[in-house]
Amino acid sequence: MKPIRLLLVDDDPLVRAGLSFMLGGADDIEIVGEAGDGSEVAALVGEVRPDVVLMDIRMPTMDGLAATEALRKRPDAPEVVVLTTFHADEQVLRALRAGAAGFVLKDTAPAEIVAAVRAVAAGDPVLSPTVTQQLISQVAGGGPELDRRQRARVRLESLGEREREVAVAVGKGASNADIAAELYLSVATVKAHVSRILTKLDLNNRVQIALLVHDAGLLNGA
């Protein structure tokens, strides 16, 4: 198997050095570049073609949010994992809405950061259901709640009934296997529904589905 190509982005050279030492020791991860600011990311991604970008949120010239938004608009976008010091941070939520596949805390154990990079490279978001619900319930963003709910519901109108059921289950943090059992479907059918939901709603990953369903008020029966 080819190693996971990883780009490190953090304005603190010591943090980058620590991450490089930690992650570079994994046999299946290759550090292909480092950047000290979000403004350097676009050109560097085009040059080194990473599979995953480990992105600091707070940087002086261009922060991780703006860099993530720009990256995820690319047709060949790498996955992005944001680095933060707080799990309930408004900028983290905005980064997830922009298409980041998850986040890790800067004080996370080295083995867990390595596991997070591997998971994202494999297409799995780095957020447990508990953390997802805690984050989206604690932090408000993207405009007044009522307007946000209306916009989310309008977007979800494009889904069929079964797709909507799958989307709500994703919003609750259910795995494909759990959804299959709940809705009496095969896992392959659930995966197909999730793929169609992402395409119809122009979303990048399951985290964004969960955020949209939450915004629509469908997790509390509203």
C-alpha positions in Angstrom: 0.0 0.0 0.0 1.1 3.5 -0.7 1.8 5.6 2.4 -0.6 8.4 3.4 0.8 11.7 2.1 0.4 14.2 4.9 0.9 18.0 4.9 1.4 19.8 8.2 0.1 23.4 8.6 0.9 25.3 11.9 2.4 28.7 12.6 4.5 27.3 15.5 7.7 25.7 14.3 8.0 23.7 17.5 4.5 22.2 17.0 5.3 21.3 13.4 8.6 19.7 14.5 6.7 17.7 17.2 4.0 16.5 14.8 6.6 15.7 12.1 8.6 13.6 14.6 5.4 11.9 15.9 3.7 11.2 12.6 6.9 10.5 10.6 7.6 7.5 12.7 4.5 5.7 11.4 5.4 3.3 8.5 2.3 4.2 6.5 2.5 8.0 6.8 4.8 10.2 4.7 5.3 13.9 5.6 5.4 15.6 2.2 5.5 19.2 3.3 5.0 21.8 6.0 3.5 25.3 6.0 3.5 28.0 8.6 0.4 29.8 7.4 -2.8 29.1 5.6 -1.8 31.4 2.8 0.9 28.9 1.8 -1.4 25.9 1.6 -3.0 26.2 -1.8 0.3 26.3 -3.7 1.9 23.7 -1.5 -1.0 21.3 -2.0 -0.7 21.7 -5.8 3.0 20.9 -5.5 3.1 17.9 -3.1 -0.4 16.5 -3.6 -1.2 15.4 0.0 -3.9 12.9 0.9 -4.5 14.6 4.2 -3.8 18.1 5.6 -3.4 18.5 9.4 -4.5 22.2 9.7 -4.1 24.6 12.6 -7.1 26.8 13.2 -5.4 30.0 14.3 -2.7 31.5 12.1 -1.7 35.1 11.6 -2.2 35.8 7.8 -4.8 33.3 6.7 -6.4 31.1 9.3 -7.2 27.4 9.0 -10.9 28.1 8.4 -10.2 30.2 5.2 -7.6 27.7 4.0 -10.0 24.8 4.5 -12.8 26.5 2.7 -10.4 27.2 -0.3 -9.0 23.7 -0.3 -12.4 21.9 -0.2 -13.6 23.8 -3.3 -10.9 22.1 -5.3 -11.9 19.1 -7.5 -8.9 17.2 -6.2 -9.3 18.3 -2.6 -7.3 16.5 0.1 -9.0 15.6 3.4 -8.6 18.2 6.2 -8.3 17.5 9.9 -8.2 20.7 12.0 -6.0 21.2 15.0 -7.4 23.1 17.9 -7.1 23.6 21.7 -10.8 23.6 22.4 -13.4 21.0 21.4 -16.3 23.4 21.4 -14.9 26.2 19.4 -16.9 28.2 16.8 -14.1 28.1 14.3 -14.0 24.3 14.6 -17.7 24.1 13.8 -17.2 26.5 10.8 -14.3 24.4 9.6 -16.5 21.3 9.7 -19.2 23.1 7.8 -16.6 24.0 5.2 -15.7 20.4 4.7 -13.1 19.4 7.2 -13.3 15.7 8.0 -12.9 16.2 11.7 -10.6 17.7 14.4 -8.1 16.7 16.9 -7.0 18.5 20.1 -3.4 19.6 20.2 -3.0 17.7 23.5 -4.3 14.5 22.0 -2.2 11.4 22.6 0.3 10.7 19.7 -1.3 7.3 18.9 -4.7 8.9 18.6 -3.4 11.6 16.1 -1.9 8.9 14.0 -5.1 6.9 14.1 -7.1 10.1 13.1 -4.9 10.6 10.0 -5.4 7.0 9.1 -9.1 7.2 9.6 -9.6 10.3 7.5 -7.4 8.9 4.7 -9.7 5.9 4.7 -12.8 8.1 4.4 -14.0 8.0 8.0 -14.7 11.3 9.8 -12.7 11.9 13.0 -15.6 12.7 15.3 -17.4 10.4 17.7 -21.2 10.7 17.9 -20.9 12.1 21.4 -18.4 14.8 20.4 -20.4 15.7 17.3 -23.6 16.3 19.3 -21.7 18.2 22.1 -20.1 20.4 19.5 -23.2 21.3 17.5 -25.3 21.8 20.6 -22.8 24.1 22.3 -21.8 26.3 19.4 -24.1 28.4 17.2 -22.9 29.7 13.9 -24.0 30.7 10.4 -26.7 33.3 11.2 -29.9 33.4 13.4 -31.2 30.0 14.4 -34.6 30.4 12.6 -33.0 31.4 9.3 -30.5 28.6 9.6 -33.2 26.1 10.2 -35.2 27.3 7.2 -32.2 27.1 4.9 -31.4 23.6 6.1 -34.9 22.4 5.6 -35.1 23.8 2.1 -31.9 22.0 1.2 -33.2 18.7 2.6 -36.3 18.9 0.5 -34.3 17.4 -2.4 -34.0 14.1 -0.6 -36.4 11.2 -1.0 -38.1 9.7 2.0 -35.6 6.9 2.5 -32.7 9.3 2.0 -34.1 11.6 4.6 -34.4 8.7 7.1 -30.8 7.8 6.4 -29.7 11.4 6.8 -31.4 11.7 10.2 -29.7 8.5 11.3 -26.3 9.8 10.2 -27.1 12.9 12.2 -27.6 10.8 15.3 -24.2 9.3 14.8 -25.3 5.9 13.7 -22.9 3.7 11.7 -23.9 2.2 8.3 -24.4 -1.1 10.0 -26.7 0.4 12.7 -28.7 2.3 10.0 -29.0 -0.9 8.0 -30.4 -2.8 11.0 -32.8 0.1 11.9 -34.2 0.6 8.4 -34.1 -3.1 7.3 -31.6 -2.4 4.5 -28.3 -3.9 3.4 -25.1 -2.0 4.4 -24.4 -1.6 0.7 -27.7 0.1 0.2 -27.1 2.4 3.1 -23.7 3.3 1.6 -25.4 4.1 -1.7 -28.0 6.3 0.0 -25.2 8.2 1.9 -23.3 8.7 -1.4 -26.5 10.1 -3.1 -27.2 12.4 -0.1 -23.7 13.8 -0.3 -24.1 14.4 -4.1 -27.6 15.9 -3.9 -26.7 18.2 -1.1 -23.2 19.0 -2.4 -21.6 18.0 0.9 -18.2 16.4 1.5 -18.7 14.0 4.3 -21.0 12.5 7.0 -20.1 15.3 9.5 -21.7 17.9 7.2 -24.8 15.7 6.9 -25.1 15.6 10.7 -24.7 19.4 10.9 -27.3 20.0 8.3 -29.8 17.6 9.9 -29.1 19.3 13.2 -29.7 22.8 11.7 -33.0 21.6 10.3 -34.1 20.6 13.8 -34.7 17.0 12.8 -32.8 15.5 15.7 -35.2 16.7 18.3 -38.4 16.1 16.4 -38.9 19.9 15.7 
